[in-house]
Amino acid sequence: MTRLMEKAVEALRSLPEEQQDAVAGFVLSEIEADHRWAATSLQHADKLRKLADEAREDFQAGRTSELDPETL
């Protein structure tokens, strides 16, 4: 375990059990989401690569524009 993780666990020990469980649940759900994302990415790697290639081609051909978050 890294020093930072040990420091975080030590800090968590000072919290009430309910808060400890809430943080633990959040961390576990994030880890599970990362696992699902990795599996999905591998499963659809060819499709993702094709989309990336198309986006790159569109950019190089000047068919894209900069996204302005203020206009969303």
N, C-alpha and C positions, 0 to 999 in steps of 0.2 A: 504494500500500500504506500502511496506517495505521502510525503510530509503534509502536503496541502489537504489530502483526504483525511489523514489522521487528525489534523487541526479541525476540520469540519466535523468529524465524528465527535471529537471532544466537545466542541461547542454544542452539538446536538444533545449530548448527554445532560446538559444543564437545562434543557427545555422540558416542559411537562410531556408525559407520555403521548397525549393526544397530538401535540405538535410534532413530536418525533415521528409518530405514525404518518402524519400528513406529509412530512418531508420525505420519509422513506417511500411512501406510495408514489409521490411525484417522481422521485429518482428512478424507481423501478419502472414506472410507465414510460419515462424517457428512454431508458435502456431498451425496453421492449419495442418502442417506436423505431429506434435506431436499427434494431435487428430486422424489423419488418421492412424498413426502407432499403436496407442492404439486400435482403432477399428479393424484394420487388425489383430493385435496380438490376440485379444479376439476371433475373427472370426475363426482363424486358430490355436487356442491354442492346440488342440489335435495333429495336425501335428507337431507343433513346439516342443511339449513335446516328441513326438516320435523321432524326429531328435536329440534332446538333449540326449535322452536315448541311441540312437545308437552311438552318438559321445562319450559319457561316456564309453560305452562298448568297443568301439574301442581303446580308450585311455588305459583302464584298461587291455586290452588284448595285449597291445604293438603294435597295428597296426597303430599307428600315429607317426609322427616325428615333431620336432620343426620347426616352420616356420621361414625361413631366408628371411627377406624382401629384402636383397641385391640380391637374386637370382630370384626375380619376374620379 
